[in-house]
Amino acid sequence: MAMTLRLTDEEADALRVRAEFEHRSMQEVARQAVREYIESHSRADLLEHVLDEELPRYAEALERLGQ
């Protein structure tokens, strides 16, 4: 699916410089950044969910272990 990404002049310049430094296209660098963002936030969301949902079940056991 195609989409348009609107960047400020400063963002576009920074992306261009980074892409040139890495000998990659601006599109490749931007797509990699999106993938890394999604992966990073997906892990954080999963961990938060597990802590919110599962930790209370084991709160008493964890408290006892801490004594």
PDB file of N, CA, C and O in Angstrom:
ATOM      1  N   MET A   1       0.837  -1.160   0.000  1.00  0.00           N
ATOM      2  CA  MET A   1       0.000   0.000   0.000  1.00  0.00           C
ATOM      3  C   MET A   1       0.892   1.236   0.000  1.00  0.00           C
ATOM      4  O   MET A   1       1.826   1.334   0.796  1.00  0.00           O
ATOM      5  N   ALA A   2       0.611   2.150  -0.866  1.00  0.00           N
ATOM      6  CA  ALA A   2       1.403   3.370  -0.970  1.00  0.00           C
ATOM      7  C   ALA A   2       0.847   4.427  -0.032  1.00  0.00           C
ATOM      8  O   ALA A   2      -0.351   4.464   0.250  1.00  0.00           O
ATOM      9  N   MET A   3       1.732   5.279   0.443  1.00  0.00           N
ATOM     10  CA  MET A   3       1.310   6.401   1.266  1.00  0.00           C
ATOM     11  C   MET A   3       2.278   7.558   1.049  1.00  0.00           C
ATOM     12  O   MET A   3       3.396   7.380   0.566  1.00  0.00           O
ATOM     13  N   THR A   4       1.824   8.724   1.414  1.00  0.00           N
ATOM     14  CA  THR A   4       2.662   9.908   1.314  1.00  0.00           C
ATOM     15  C   THR A   4       3.096  10.296   2.711  1.00  0.00           C
ATOM     16  O   THR A   4       2.276  10.379   3.625  1.00  0.00           O
ATOM     17  N   LEU A   5       4.370  10.529   2.873  1.00  0.00           N
ATOM     18  CA  LEU A   5       4.907  10.955   4.160  1.00  0.00           C
ATOM     19  C   LEU A   5       5.377  12.395   4.011  1.00  0.00           C
ATOM     20  O   LEU A   5       6.295  12.684   3.243  1.00  0.00           O
ATOM     21  N   ARG A   6       4.749  13.281   4.743  1.00  0.00           N
ATOM     22  CA  ARG A   6       5.117  14.689   4.668  1.00  0.00           C
ATOM     23  C   ARG A   6       6.102  15.007   5.779  1.00  0.00           C
ATOM     24  O   ARG A   6       5.800  14.830   6.959  1.00  0.00           O
ATOM     25  N   LEU A   7       7.267  15.473   5.398  1.00  0.00           N
ATOM     26  CA  LEU A   7       8.314  15.835   6.344  1.00  0.00           C
ATOM     27  C   LEU A   7       8.581  17.331   6.261  1.00  0.00           C
ATOM     28  O   LEU A   7       8.358  17.959   5.225  1.00  0.00           O
ATOM     29  N   THR A   8       9.057  17.887   7.356  1.00  0.00           N
ATOM     30  CA  THR A   8       9.518  19.268   7.298  1.00  0.00           C
ATOM     31  C   THR A   8      10.801  19.289   6.471  1.00  0.00           C
ATOM     32  O   THR A   8      11.401  18.246   6.210  1.00  0.00           O
ATOM     33  N   ASP A   9      11.203  20.463   6.073  1.00  0.00           N
ATOM     34  CA  ASP A   9      12.462  20.578   5.322  1.00  0.00           C
ATOM     35  C   ASP A   9      13.630  20.034   6.131  1.00  0.00           C
ATOM     36  O   ASP A   9      14.513  19.368   5.591  1.00  0.00           O
ATOM     37  N   GLU A  10      13.631  20.320   7.426  1.00  0.00           N
ATOM     38  CA  GLU A  10      14.713  19.847   8.291  1.00  0.00           C
ATOM     39  C   GLU A  10      14.721  18.327   8.398  1.00  0.00           C
ATOM     40  O   GLU A  10      15.781  17.703   8.356  1.00  0.00           O
ATOM     41  N   GLU A  11      13.539  17.736   8.536  1.00  0.00           N
ATOM     42  CA  GLU A  11      13.447  16.274   8.611  1.00  0.00           C
ATOM     43  C   GLU A  11      13.895  15.632   7.312  1.00  0.00           C
ATOM     44  O   GLU A  11      14.622  14.639   7.321  1.00  0.00           O
ATOM     45  N   ALA A  12      13.465  16.194   6.202  1.00  0.00           N
ATOM     46  CA  ALA A  12      13.849  15.660   4.898  1.00  0.00           C
ATOM     47  C   ALA A  12      15.357  15.774   4.688  1.00  0.00           C
ATOM     48  O   ALA A  12      15.981  14.852   4.163  1.00  0.00           O
ATOM     49  N   ASP A  13      15.937  16.888   5.089  1.00  0.00           N
ATOM     50  CA  ASP A  13      17.388  17.052   4.962  1.00  0.00           C
ATOM     51  C   ASP A  13      18.131  16.039   5.822  1.00  0.00           C
ATOM     52  O   ASP A  13      19.110  15.439   5.379  1.00  0.00           O
ATOM     53  N   ALA A  14      17.665  15.852   7.048  1.00  0.00           N
ATOM     54  CA  ALA A  14      18.317  14.889   7.948  1.00  0.00           C
ATOM     55  C   ALA A  14      18.195  13.474   7.390  1.00  0.00           C
ATOM     56  O   ALA A  14      19.153  12.702   7.442  1.00  0.00           O
ATOM     57  N   LEU A  15      17.038  13.135   6.863  1.00  0.00           N
ATOM     58  CA  LEU A  15      16.836  11.816   6.269  1.00  0.00           C
ATOM     59  C   LEU A  15      17.735  11.635   5.046  1.00  0.00           C
ATOM     60  O   LEU A  15      18.328  10.572   4.861  1.00  0.00           O
ATOM     61  N   ARG A  16      17.834  12.652   4.227  1.00  0.00           N
ATOM     62  CA  ARG A  16      18.680  12.596   3.037  1.00  0.00           C
ATOM     63  C   ARG A  16      20.148  12.376   3.429  1.00  0.00           C
ATOM     64  O   ARG A  16      20.837  11.544   2.839  1.00  0.00           O
ATOM     65  N   VAL A  17      20.611  13.122   4.417  1.00  0.00           N
ATOM     66  CA  VAL A  17      22.001  12.992   4.878  1.00  0.00           C
ATOM     67  C   VAL A  17      22.249  11.579   5.407  1.00  0.00           C
ATOM     68  O   VAL A  17      23.266  10.960   5.094  1.00  0.00           O
ATOM     69  N   ARG A  18      21.314  11.080   6.208  1.00  0.00           N
ATOM     70  CA  ARG A  18      21.482   9.734   6.783  1.00  0.00           C
ATOM     71  C   ARG A  18      21.488   8.674   5.689  1.00  0.00           C
ATOM     72  O   ARG A  18      22.306   7.754   5.715  1.00  0.00           O
ATOM     73  N   ALA A  19      20.584   8.803   4.737  1.00  0.00           N
ATOM     74  CA  ALA A  19      20.503   7.828   3.643  1.00  0.00           C
ATOM     75  C   ALA A  19      21.783   7.841   2.815  1.00  0.00           C
ATOM     76  O   ALA A  19      22.300   6.787   2.443  1.00  0.00           O
ATOM     77  N   GLU A  20      22.288   9.026   2.529  1.00  0.00           N
ATOM     78  CA  GLU A  20      23.542   9.123   1.764  1.00  0.00           C
ATOM     79  C   GLU A  20      24.693   8.496   2.547  1.00  0.00           C
ATOM     80  O   GLU A  20      25.527   7.793   1.976  1.00  0.00           O
ATOM     81  N   PHE A  21      24.737   8.751   3.849  1.00  0.00           N
ATOM     82  CA  PHE A  21      25.797   8.192   4.694  1.00  0.00           C
ATOM     83  C   PHE A  21      25.776   6.665   4.668  1.00  0.00           C
ATOM     84  O   PHE A  21      26.822   6.017   4.663  1.00  0.00           O
ATOM     85  N   GLU A  22      24.567   6.103   4.651  1.00  0.00           N
ATOM     86  CA  GLU A  22      24.410   4.640   4.668  1.00  0.00           C
ATOM     87  C   GLU A  22      24.364   4.031   3.269  1.00  0.00           C
ATOM     88  O   GLU A  22      24.219   2.817   3.124  1.00  0.00           O
ATOM     89  N   HIS A  23      24.485   4.868   2.240  1.00  0.00           N
ATOM     90  CA  HIS A  23      24.406   4.392   0.848  1.00  0.00           C
ATOM     91  C   HIS A  23      23.106   3.629   0.618  1.00  0.00           C
ATOM     92  O   HIS A  23      23.088   2.567  -0.005  1.00  0.00           O
ATOM     93  N   ARG A  24      22.022   4.197   1.136  1.00  0.00           N
ATOM     94  CA  ARG A  24      20.689   3.617   0.982  1.00  0.00           C
ATOM     95  C   ARG A  24      19.750   4.718   0.506  1.00  0.00           C
ATOM     96  O   ARG A  24      20.087   5.901   0.550  1.00  0.00           O
ATOM     97  N   SER A  25      18.584   4.318   0.058  1.00  0.00           N
ATOM     98  CA  SER A  25      17.600   5.323  -0.350  1.00  0.00           C
ATOM     99  C   SER A  25      16.905   5.895   0.889  1.00  0.00           C
ATOM    100  O   SER A  25      16.880   5.282   1.956  1.00  0.00           O
ATOM    101  N   MET A  26      16.350   7.078   0.708  1.00  0.00           N
ATOM    102  CA  MET A  26      15.590   7.682   1.797  1.00  0.00           C
ATOM    103  C   MET A  26      14.414   6.787   2.175  1.00  0.00           C
ATOM    104  O   MET A  26      14.068   6.672   3.350  1.00  0.00           O
ATOM    105  N   GLN A  27      13.805   6.158   1.182  1.00  0.00           N
ATOM    106  CA  GLN A  27      12.680   5.268   1.446  1.00  0.00           C
ATOM    107  C   GLN A  27      13.112   4.080   2.302  1.00  0.00           C
ATOM    108  O   GLN A  27      12.412   3.705   3.242  1.00  0.00           O
ATOM    109  N   GLU A  28      14.250   3.494   1.984  1.00  0.00           N
ATOM    110  CA  GLU A  28      14.742   2.349   2.776  1.00  0.00           C
ATOM    111  C   GLU A  28      14.979   2.742   4.227  1.00  0.00           C
ATOM    112  O   GLU A  28      14.611   2.009   5.144  1.00  0.00           O
ATOM    113  N   VAL A  29      15.591   3.893   4.431  1.00  0.00           N
ATOM    114  CA  VAL A  29      15.873   4.348   5.795  1.00  0.00           C
ATOM    115  C   VAL A  29      14.567   4.614   6.544  1.00  0.00           C
ATOM    116  O   VAL A  29      14.429   4.227   7.704  1.00  0.00           O
ATOM    117  N   ALA A  30      13.615   5.269   5.890  1.00  0.00           N
ATOM    118  CA  ALA A  30      12.336   5.571   6.528  1.00  0.00           C
ATOM    119  C   ALA A  30      11.563   4.289   6.848  1.00  0.00           C
ATOM    120  O   ALA A  30      10.989   4.171   7.930  1.00  0.00           O
ATOM    121  N   ARG A  31      11.544   3.340   5.929  1.00  0.00           N
ATOM    122  CA  ARG A  31      10.832   2.074   6.175  1.00  0.00           C
ATOM    123  C   ARG A  31      11.466   1.313   7.334  1.00  0.00           C
ATOM    124  O   ARG A  31      10.755   0.738   8.159  1.00  0.00           O
ATOM    125  N   GLN A  32      12.792   1.303   7.404  1.00  0.00           N
ATOM    126  CA  GLN A  32      13.474   0.638   8.514  1.00  0.00           C
ATOM    127  C   GLN A  32      13.124   1.320   9.837  1.00  0.00           C
ATOM    128  O   GLN A  32      12.917   0.648  10.847  1.00  0.00           O
ATOM    129  N   ALA A  33      13.059   2.639   9.832  1.00  0.00           N
ATOM    130  CA  ALA A  33      12.706   3.375  11.048  1.00  0.00           C
ATOM    131  C   ALA A  33      11.290   3.029  11.504  1.00  0.00           C
ATOM    132  O   ALA A  33      11.041   2.881  12.700  1.00  0.00           O
ATOM    133  N   VAL A  34      10.376   2.902  10.568  1.00  0.00           N
ATOM    134  CA  VAL A  34       9.002   2.528  10.908  1.00  0.00           C
ATOM    135  C   VAL A  34       8.966   1.123  11.494  1.00  0.00           C
ATOM    136  O   VAL A  34       8.303   0.886  12.504  1.00  0.00           O
ATOM    137  N   ARG A  35       9.674   0.193  10.864  1.00  0.00           N
ATOM    138  CA  ARG A  35       9.712  -1.195  11.380  1.00  0.00           C
ATOM    139  C   ARG A  35      10.278  -1.225  12.798  1.00  0.00           C
ATOM    140  O   ARG A  35       9.726  -1.898  13.669  1.00  0.00           O
ATOM    141  N   GLU A  36      11.368  -0.508  13.037  1.00  0.00           N
ATOM    142  CA  GLU A  36      11.977  -0.492  14.369  1.00  0.00           C
ATOM    143  C   GLU A  36      11.046   0.131  15.402  1.00  0.00           C
ATOM    144  O   GLU A  36      10.962  -0.343  16.535  1.00  0.00           O
ATOM    145  N   TYR A  37      10.343   1.196  15.007  1.00  0.00           N
ATOM    146  CA  TYR A  37       9.397   1.851  15.901  1.00  0.00           C
ATOM    147  C   TYR A  37       8.279   0.878  16.299  1.00  0.00           C
ATOM    148  O   TYR A  37       7.943   0.750  17.477  1.00  0.00           O
ATOM    149  N   ILE A  38       7.718   0.203  15.308  1.00  0.00           N
ATOM    150  CA  ILE A  38       6.624  -0.729  15.581  1.00  0.00           C
ATOM    151  C   ILE A  38       7.104  -1.883  16.460  1.00  0.00           C
ATOM    152  O   ILE A  38       6.424  -2.259  17.414  1.00  0.00           O
ATOM    153  N   GLU A  39       8.252  -2.438  16.150  1.00  0.00           N
ATOM    154  CA  GLU A  39       8.789  -3.550  16.944  1.00  0.00           C
ATOM    155  C   GLU A  39       9.046  -3.119  18.379  1.00  0.00           C
ATOM    156  O   GLU A  39       8.679  -3.829  19.315  1.00  0.00           O
ATOM    157  N   SER A  40       9.661  -1.987  18.557  1.00  0.00           N
ATOM    158  CA  SER A  40       9.984  -1.490  19.889  1.00  0.00           C
ATOM    159  C   SER A  40       8.720  -1.237  20.706  1.00  0.00           C
ATOM    160  O   SER A  40       8.627  -1.656  21.860  1.00  0.00           O
ATOM    161  N   HIS A  41       7.765  -0.564  20.118  1.00  0.00           N
ATOM    162  CA  HIS A  41       6.545  -0.253  20.852  1.00  0.00           C
ATOM    163  C   HIS A  41       5.671  -1.482  21.052  1.00  0.00           C
ATOM    164  O   HIS A  41       4.951  -1.566  22.047  1.00  0.00           O
ATOM    165  N   SER A  42       5.716  -2.421  20.143  1.00  0.00           N
ATOM    166  CA  SER A  42       4.949  -3.653  20.310  1.00  0.00           C
ATOM    167  C   SER A  42       5.461  -4.436  21.510  1.00  0.00           C
ATOM    168  O   SER A  42       4.672  -4.963  22.294  1.00  0.00           O
ATOM    169  N   ARG A  43       6.791  -4.513  21.657  1.00  0.00           N
ATOM    170  CA  ARG A  43       7.363  -5.209  22.816  1.00  0.00           C
ATOM    171  C   ARG A  43       6.989  -4.508  24.114  1.00  0.00           C
ATOM    172  O   ARG A  43       6.632  -5.159  25.096  1.00  0.00           O
ATOM    173  N   ALA A  44       7.071  -3.186  24.118  1.00  0.00           N
ATOM    174  CA  ALA A  44       6.733  -2.424  25.322  1.00  0.00           C
ATOM    175  C   ALA A  44       5.261  -2.598  25.674  1.00  0.00           C
ATOM    176  O   ALA A  44       4.918  -2.755  26.846  1.00  0.00           O
ATOM    177  N   ASP A  45       4.388  -2.570  24.668  1.00  0.00           N
ATOM    178  CA  ASP A  45       2.957  -2.760  24.917  1.00  0.00           C
ATOM    179  C   ASP A  45       2.678  -4.156  25.455  1.00  0.00           C
ATOM    180  O   ASP A  45       1.868  -4.319  26.368  1.00  0.00           O
ATOM    181  N   LEU A  46       3.337  -5.159  24.899  1.00  0.00           N
ATOM    182  CA  LEU A  46       3.142  -6.529  25.361  1.00  0.00           C
ATOM    183  C   LEU A  46       3.594  -6.666  26.811  1.00  0.00           C
ATOM    184  O   LEU A  46       2.895  -7.264  27.629  1.00  0.00           O
ATOM    185  N   LEU A  47       4.750  -6.118  27.126  1.00  0.00           N
ATOM    186  CA  LEU A  47       5.251  -6.197  28.501  1.00  0.00           C
ATOM    187  C   LEU A  47       4.299  -5.487  29.457  1.00  0.00           C
ATOM    188  O   LEU A  47       4.002  -6.003  30.535  1.00  0.00           O
ATOM    189  N   GLU A  48       3.824  -4.319  29.072  1.00  0.00           N
ATOM    190  CA  GLU A  48       2.887  -3.582  29.920  1.00  0.00           C
ATOM    191  C   GLU A  48       1.613  -4.388  30.143  1.00  0.00           C
ATOM    192  O   GLU A  48       1.089  -4.438  31.256  1.00  0.00           O
ATOM    193  N   HIS A  49       1.124  -5.012  29.090  1.00  0.00           N
ATOM    194  CA  HIS A  49      -0.083  -5.834  29.200  1.00  0.00           C
ATOM    195  C   HIS A  49       0.143  -7.006  30.150  1.00  0.00           C
ATOM    196  O   HIS A  49      -0.684  -7.278  31.020  1.00  0.00           O
ATOM    197  N   VAL A  50       1.253  -7.686  29.981  1.00  0.00           N
ATOM    198  CA  VAL A  50       1.545  -8.833  30.844  1.00  0.00           C
ATOM    199  C   VAL A  50       1.657  -8.392  32.292  1.00  0.00           C
ATOM    200  O   VAL A  50       1.124  -9.050  33.185  1.00  0.00           O
ATOM    201  N   LEU A  51       2.348  -7.281  32.532  1.00  0.00           N
ATOM    202  CA  LEU A  51       2.483  -6.798  33.906  1.00  0.00           C
ATOM    203  C   LEU A  51       1.132  -6.398  34.489  1.00  0.00           C
ATOM    204  O   LEU A  51       0.853  -6.679  35.655  1.00  0.00           O
ATOM    205  N   ASP A  52       0.299  -5.749  33.694  1.00  0.00           N
ATOM    206  CA  ASP A  52      -1.014  -5.327  34.185  1.00  0.00           C
ATOM    207  C   ASP A  52      -1.946  -6.500  34.429  1.00  0.00           C
ATOM    208  O   ASP A  52      -2.713  -6.489  35.392  1.00  0.00           O
ATOM    209  N   GLU A  53      -1.891  -7.516  33.568  1.00  0.00           N
ATOM    210  CA  GLU A  53      -2.834  -8.628  33.648  1.00  0.00           C
ATOM    211  C   GLU A  53      -2.345  -9.782  34.520  1.00  0.00           C
ATOM    212  O   GLU A  53      -3.136 -10.388  35.242  1.00  0.00           O
ATOM    213  N   GLU A  54      -1.070 -10.085  34.460  1.00  0.00           N
ATOM    214  CA  GLU A  54      -0.562 -11.284  35.119  1.00  0.00           C
ATOM    215  C   GLU A  54       0.070 -11.017  36.481  1.00  0.00           C
ATOM    216  O   GLU A  54      -0.030 -11.851  37.381  1.00  0.00           O
ATOM    217  N   LEU A  55       0.706  -9.889  36.639  1.00  0.00           N
ATOM    218  CA  LEU A  55       1.398  -9.596  37.892  1.00  0.00           C
ATOM    219  C   LEU A  55       0.470  -9.641  39.105  1.00  0.00           C
ATOM    220  O   LEU A  55       0.852 -10.192  40.137  1.00  0.00           O
ATOM    221  N   PRO A  56      -0.730  -9.080  39.014  1.00  0.00           N
ATOM    222  CA  PRO A  56      -1.610  -9.150  40.181  1.00  0.00           C
ATOM    223  C   PRO A  56      -1.906 -10.580  40.644  1.00  0.00           C
ATOM    224  O   PRO A  56      -2.102 -10.819  41.835  1.00  0.00           O
ATOM    225  N   ARG A  57      -1.938 -11.525  39.705  1.00  0.00           N
ATOM    226  CA  ARG A  57      -2.178 -12.922  40.088  1.00  0.00           C
ATOM    227  C   ARG A  57      -1.094 -13.467  40.999  1.00  0.00           C
ATOM    228  O   ARG A  57      -1.351 -14.315  41.853  1.00  0.00           O
ATOM    229  N   TYR A  58       0.119 -12.971  40.809  1.00  0.00           N
ATOM    230  CA  TYR A  58       1.252 -13.503  41.552  1.00  0.00           C
ATOM    231  C   TYR A  58       1.757 -12.537  42.621  1.00  0.00           C
ATOM    232  O   TYR A  58       2.833 -12.746  43.181  1.00  0.00           O
ATOM    233  N   ALA A  59       1.000 -11.491  42.908  1.00  0.00           N
ATOM    234  CA  ALA A  59       1.430 -10.471  43.847  1.00  0.00           C
ATOM    235  C   ALA A  59       1.727 -11.059  45.227  1.00  0.00           C
ATOM    236  O   ALA A  59       2.745 -10.727  45.835  1.00  0.00           O
ATOM    237  N   GLU A  60       0.861 -11.915  45.713  1.00  0.00           N
ATOM    238  CA  GLU A  60       1.062 -12.497  47.043  1.00  0.00           C
ATOM    239  C   GLU A  60       2.322 -13.353  47.084  1.00  0.00           C
ATOM    240  O   GLU A  60       3.108 -13.258  48.026  1.00  0.00           O
ATOM    241  N   ALA A  61       2.514 -14.179  46.074  1.00  0.00           N
ATOM    242  CA  ALA A  61       3.709 -15.019  46.018  1.00  0.00           C
ATOM    243  C   ALA A  61       4.980 -14.165  45.921  1.00  0.00           C
ATOM    244  O   ALA A  61       5.980 -14.464  46.573  1.00  0.00           O
ATOM    245  N   LEU A  62       4.940 -13.116  45.120  1.00  0.00           N
ATOM    246  CA  LEU A  62       6.094 -12.241  44.990  1.00  0.00           C
ATOM    247  C   LEU A  62       6.377 -11.510  46.304  1.00  0.00           C
ATOM    248  O   LEU A  62       7.532 -11.301  46.674  1.00  0.00           O
ATOM    249  N   GLU A  63       5.323 -11.133  46.991  1.00  0.00           N
ATOM    250  CA  GLU A  63       5.508 -10.457  48.291  1.00  0.00           C
ATOM    251  C   GLU A  63       6.156 -11.402  49.287  1.00  0.00           C
ATOM    252  O   GLU A  63       7.042 -10.998  50.040  1.00  0.00           O
ATOM    253  N   ARG A  64       5.727 -12.651  49.298  1.00  0.00           N
ATOM    254  CA  ARG A  64       6.309 -13.646  50.203  1.00  0.00           C
ATOM    255  C   ARG A  64       7.774 -13.903  49.875  1.00  0.00           C
ATOM    256  O   ARG A  64       8.599 -14.055  50.776  1.00  0.00           O
ATOM    257  N   LEU A  65       8.094 -13.949  48.594  1.00  0.00           N
ATOM    258  CA  LEU A  65       9.486 -14.153  48.182  1.00  0.00           C
ATOM    259  C   LEU A  65      10.376 -12.987  48.609  1.00  0.00           C
ATOM    260  O   LEU A  65      11.564 -13.161  48.879  1.00  0.00           O
ATOM    261  N   GLY A  66       9.787 -11.810  48.665  1.00  0.00           N
ATOM    262  CA  GLY A  66      10.540 -10.628  49.051  1.00  0.00           C
ATOM    263  C   GLY A  66      10.806 -10.529  50.535  1.00  0.00           C
ATOM    264  O   GLY A  66      11.603  -9.691  50.957  1.00  0.00           O
ATOM    265  N   GLN A  67      10.162 -11.362  51.346  1.00  0.00           N
ATOM    266  CA  GLN A  67      10.342 -11.292  52.802  1.00  0.00           C
ATOM    267  C   GLN A  67      11.520 -12.109  53.259  1.00  0.00           C
ATOM    268  O   GLN A  67      11.811 -12.159  54.455  1.00  0.00           O
TER     269      GLN A  67
END
